[in-house]
C-alpha cells in the first residue's frame, strides 16, 4: 500500500469533515474571506459552499479507495478523469 493512497484518503476525509461541519452549523464565519462576498442568504450560501466542497472531495476519495483494489496507475487516473 502506497503512502499517497493513505494521504488521499486523509485529505478527502478532512475536506468532507469540513463540509459536513459547515453544512451542519450553517456558519458563514467558517468560510475564509466570506466577508468579501456579497451574500443575501448566509445559511443557504454556507450549505451550497459545503456541497461544492463535498463534490470536490469525492475524486480523491474514490481514487484512494480504488488504490486499495489495484496498483495500476492508469486505472487510478481513469477514476479521476471519469469523475
N, C-alpha and C positions, 0 to 999 in steps of 0.2 A: 504494500500500500504506500502510495506516494504522499509526501507531506503537502503537496499542492492540493490534493483532494481534500484533506482534512482542513486546510486553510480555506478552501472554497466553501465548505460546509459551515465552518465557524463564521466566516464573513457574511454569508447569506442568512444564517441564523440570527446574527446581530442586527442586520437590516430588517429582517422580519419582526424581531422583537421590538425594535424602534417603531416600526409601522403599526404594530399592534398597540403599543403604548400610546402612540399618537391618536389612533382611531378610538381607543377606549376613553382617553381623557378629553379629547377634542380641544386640547390646549394649543393655541397657535404659538404661544411663547416657546414651545419646544422646537419650533422651526427656526433655524438660523436665518437672520435677515428678513423675518416676516414683517417687521416694521416698515420695510421699504416697499412692500407690495400694497396695492390698493385693493383692500378686501371688503366686500359688502357683508357677507355672511361668514364669520370667523369659524364657526363649528363645521360648516359644510366644506370650507377650504381645508381644514385640518383632516377631515375624512378623505377628501379627494387626493390630498397630498400623500396620505397613508396608502391609498390604493396604488398610486404610481410607484411608491417605494416598494410595496409588496410585489408588484408585477416585475420590477427591475431586479428583485432578489430571486426570482424563480429560476432564471437562467443559470446562475452559478450553483444553485441548489440541485437542479436537475443534472448538471454536469458532474457535480460531486457524487451524486447517487449513482450515475452511470459509471463513474470511475471505480466504484466498488465492484461493478459487474465485469468490466473489461479493462484491459490495459491498452487497448487500441486507441491511439491519439486521434486518428481520423474519425472514429466513431464519436469521440467526445466533441470534436469540432462540429460534427454534423448535428449533435444535440443542441449546441448553442445557436447554430445558424438556423435550424428549423424552428426553434422557439422564437 
